[in-house]
Amino acid sequence: MSDTPMIKEDPPAYRHPPYQGGQGGSRTKSIFNLIETTYLGLSNG
């Protein structure tokens, strides 16, 4: 489990998700909403 150098870097996007922070989250939230809608559409269709 120590063989994870990529996870060791801890990207900012993974460190603090947009849905957790309130700073400039409206823009990211919109993108997330779009992705969610697309995923839902793909799942339904």
C-alpha positions as CSV (number, residue, x, y, z in Angstrom):
1,M,0.0,0.0,0.0
2,S,3.1,2.2,0.1
3,D,3.4,2.0,-3.7
4,T,1.3,5.1,-4.3
5,P,3.5,8.0,-5.4
6,M,0.8,9.6,-7.5
7,I,-1.6,9.7,-4.5
8,K,1.3,11.1,-2.4
9,E,1.2,14.3,-4.4
10,D,-2.4,15.0,-3.4
11,P,-3.8,17.3,-6.0
12,P,-5.7,20.4,-4.8
13,A,-8.8,19.3,-6.6
14,Y,-8.8,16.1,-4.5
15,R,-7.7,17.8,-1.3
16,H,-10.6,20.1,-1.0
17,P,-13.6,19.3,-3.3
18,P,-15.7,22.2,-4.7
19,Y,-18.8,21.0,-2.9
20,Q,-17.0,21.3,0.4
21,G,-15.6,24.8,0.0
22,G,-17.6,28.0,-0.5
23,Q,-14.8,30.0,-2.3
24,G,-15.7,30.3,-6.0
25,G,-17.7,27.1,-5.8
26,S,-20.5,28.4,-8.0
27,R,-18.5,28.0,-11.1
28,T,-17.1,24.6,-10.2
29,K,-20.6,23.6,-9.0
30,S,-22.0,24.4,-12.4
31,I,-19.4,22.1,-14.0
32,F,-20.1,19.4,-11.5
33,N,-23.8,19.8,-12.2
34,L,-23.2,19.5,-15.9
35,I,-21.1,16.3,-15.4
36,E,-23.8,14.8,-13.1
37,T,-26.5,15.6,-15.6
38,T,-24.4,14.1,-18.4
39,Y,-23.8,11.0,-16.3
40,L,-27.4,10.6,-15.5
41,G,-28.4,11.0,-19.1
42,L,-25.8,8.4,-20.1
43,S,-27.1,6.0,-17.4
44,N,-30.7,6.5,-18.4
45,G,-30.1,6.3,-22.1
